[in-house]
Amino acid sequence: MRCPYCGSLDDKVIESRTMANGETIRRRRECNACGYRFTSYERVEEKPFMVIKRDGRRQPFDRAKLSKGIERALEKRTIGSAAIDNLVSEIEDAAIMSSKTSREISTEKLGELVLERLYKLDKVAYIRFASAYKHFETLEEFLTEIKNAEGKTHE
């Protein structure tokens, strides 16, 4: 590490301490050239979790955006905010676990995770979310999705 006083790259670590619940290491250093003591901090730099859009663009995962879409689907339903928060956390965890090495997930896969969880929670919210997510072009496509949902219920 470069000495802030003389610019030398020759130093030694005098003391190391873990800080911030193990997320940061504070190191006291001494320059071997001039004897100046200084502090450095180390922390892991994580690659952000990214969402790959349909057009190929990548953007950081936005928990608030996911939550807003789910809340919109559950609007005027009897599902409480704690259940919505749990659902969002469950989907976020599943998304991260499914793409652990790449730290990326496609919007298609993320949408399927949401649909899967909404189907178990509330069928009306499932249909609402599916109608926005799947971009139905015709009434027949919409009715087919409803029939498929009804078919799953009887299985």
C-alpha positions as CSV (number, residue, x, y, z in Angstrom):
1,M,0.0,0.0,0.0
2,R,1.3,3.4,-0.9
3,C,2.3,5.6,2.1
4,P,0.3,8.8,2.1
5,Y,3.2,10.8,3.5
6,C,6.2,9.7,1.4
7,G,4.7,7.6,-1.4
8,S,6.8,4.5,-0.7
9,L,5.1,1.1,-1.4
10,D,7.1,-0.7,1.4
11,D,5.0,-0.9,4.6
12,K,4.1,-3.4,7.3
13,V,0.8,-4.2,9.1
14,I,1.0,-3.5,12.8
15,E,-2.5,-4.4,13.8
16,S,-5.7,-5.8,12.1
17,R,-9.2,-5.6,13.5
18,T,-12.5,-6.9,12.2
19,M,-15.3,-4.3,12.1
20,A,-18.9,-4.0,11.0
21,N,-19.9,-7.5,11.9
22,G,-17.0,-9.0,9.9
23,E,-17.7,-7.0,6.7
24,T,-14.7,-4.7,7.1
25,I,-11.1,-5.1,8.3
26,R,-9.2,-2.1,9.7
27,R,-5.5,-2.3,9.3
28,R,-2.9,-0.1,11.1
29,R,0.2,0.2,8.9
30,E,3.7,1.6,9.2
31,C,5.8,2.8,6.3
32,N,9.2,1.1,6.4
33,A,10.8,4.0,4.5
34,C,9.7,7.0,6.7
35,G,8.0,5.4,9.8
36,Y,4.6,7.2,9.1
37,R,1.6,5.3,10.5
38,F,-1.7,5.2,8.7
39,T,-4.9,3.2,8.5
40,S,-6.4,1.2,5.7
41,Y,-9.8,-0.5,5.4
42,E,-10.7,-3.7,3.4
43,R,-14.1,-4.9,2.5
44,V,-15.5,-7.4,0.0
45,E,-16.7,-5.8,-3.2
46,E,-19.7,-7.8,-4.3
47,K,-20.9,-7.8,-7.9
48,P,-24.5,-6.5,-7.8
49,F,-27.4,-8.9,-8.6
50,M,-28.5,-8.0,-12.1
51,V,-31.8,-8.6,-14.1
52,I,-31.5,-9.2,-17.9
53,K,-34.3,-7.5,-19.7
54,R,-36.1,-8.9,-22.7
55,D,-34.1,-6.6,-25.0
56,G,-30.8,-7.8,-23.5
57,R,-30.1,-4.8,-21.3
58,R,-29.0,-5.4,-17.8
59,Q,-30.1,-3.5,-14.7
60,P,-29.6,-3.9,-11.0
61,F,-32.2,-6.0,-9.2
62,D,-34.7,-3.6,-7.6
63,R,-36.6,-5.1,-4.7
64,A,-38.9,-2.0,-4.6
65,K,-39.9,-2.5,-8.2
66,L,-40.7,-6.2,-7.6
67,S,-42.7,-5.3,-4.5
68,K,-44.7,-2.7,-6.4
69,G,-45.7,-5.2,-9.1
70,I,-46.8,-7.7,-6.6
71,E,-48.7,-5.1,-4.5
72,R,-50.5,-4.0,-7.7
73,A,-51.5,-7.6,-8.4
74,L,-52.7,-8.0,-4.8
75,E,-54.5,-4.7,-4.7
76,K,-57.9,-4.9,-2.9
77,R,-57.2,-8.5,-1.9
78,T,-57.1,-9.8,1.7
79,I,-53.3,-10.3,1.8
80,G,-51.5,-8.3,4.5
81,S,-48.4,-6.2,4.0
82,A,-46.3,-8.7,6.2
83,A,-47.3,-11.5,3.8
84,I,-46.4,-9.4,0.8
85,D,-43.0,-8.6,2.4
86,N,-42.4,-12.3,3.0
87,L,-43.4,-13.2,-0.5
88,V,-41.0,-10.6,-2.0
89,S,-38.2,-11.9,0.3
90,E,-38.9,-15.5,-0.7
91,I,-38.8,-14.5,-4.5
92,E,-35.7,-12.5,-4.0
93,D,-33.9,-15.4,-2.2
94,A,-35.0,-17.9,-4.8
95,A,-33.8,-15.6,-7.6
96,I,-30.4,-15.2,-6.0
97,M,-30.1,-18.9,-5.2
98,S,-31.0,-19.9,-8.8
99,S,-28.3,-17.8,-10.3
100,K,-25.6,-17.9,-7.6
101,T,-22.5,-18.0,-9.9
102,S,-23.6,-15.6,-12.5
103,R,-25.4,-13.1,-10.2
104,E,-27.9,-12.6,-13.1
105,I,-31.5,-13.6,-13.8
106,S,-33.7,-13.0,-16.8
107,T,-36.9,-11.2,-16.4
108,E,-38.6,-14.3,-17.8
109,K,-37.3,-16.5,-15.0
110,L,-38.0,-13.8,-12.4
111,G,-41.6,-13.5,-13.7
112,E,-42.0,-17.3,-13.5
113,L,-40.9,-17.3,-9.9
114,V,-43.4,-14.5,-9.1
115,L,-46.2,-16.4,-10.9
116,E,-45.4,-19.6,-9.1
117,R,-45.6,-18.0,-5.7
118,L,-48.7,-15.9,-6.5
119,Y,-50.5,-18.9,-7.8
120,K,-50.1,-20.6,-4.4
121,L,-51.1,-17.4,-2.5
122,D,-54.0,-15.9,-4.5
123,K,-55.4,-17.0,-7.9
124,V,-56.9,-13.5,-8.7
125,A,-53.5,-11.9,-8.1
126,Y,-51.9,-14.6,-10.2
127,I,-54.2,-13.7,-13.2
128,R,-53.6,-10.0,-12.7
129,F,-49.8,-10.4,-12.7
130,A,-49.9,-12.9,-15.6
131,S,-52.0,-10.4,-17.7
132,A,-49.3,-7.7,-17.3
133,Y,-46.3,-10.1,-17.4
134,K,-47.3,-12.2,-20.4
135,H,-48.6,-9.3,-22.5
136,F,-51.8,-10.9,-23.7
137,E,-52.7,-9.7,-27.2
138,T,-56.2,-11.1,-27.4
139,L,-59.1,-12.1,-25.1
140,E,-58.6,-15.7,-26.1
141,E,-55.0,-15.7,-24.6
142,F,-56.4,-14.2,-21.4
143,L,-59.2,-16.8,-21.2
144,T,-56.8,-19.6,-21.9
145,E,-54.6,-18.5,-19.0
146,I,-57.7,-18.5,-16.7
147,K,-58.7,-22.0,-17.8
148,N,-55.2,-23.2,-17.2
149,A,-55.3,-21.7,-13.7
150,E,-58.7,-23.4,-13.1
151,G,-57.2,-26.7,-14.4
152,K,-54.3,-26.5,-11.9
153,T,-56.8,-26.0,-9.1
154,H,-58.6,-29.2,-9.8
155,E,-55.4,-31.3,-10.0
